[in-house]
Amino acid sequence: MNNNTELIEKLQASMPPLFAATELDHYTGNSLRWTTLQNRRANKNIPESEKPPKACFRQDGARKILIVRDELLTWWIGTLTDCE
């Protein structure tokens, strides 16, 4: 099992499969912040390939954004690099 798979499994064990986006900071220990993710989604200077995929998000009603855990984790872990 590689490190990314192990990390995803550990995060999956501590996060519900679908949760309010405002809880992202809590579930990731502030490693990934909801405000940062919102900025990344909205920034037109960031290539689409570097933004979280739309499949990471669902909308409940007019304003409440939900996060699909597995989609987000797959994207996010893929953006992390090893420290030298």
Summary of the structure (lengths in Angstrom):
residues: 84
radius of gyration: 13.0
end to end distance: 21.4
largest distance: 44.3
contacts: 175
relative contact order: 0.19
helix: 54%
strand: 14%
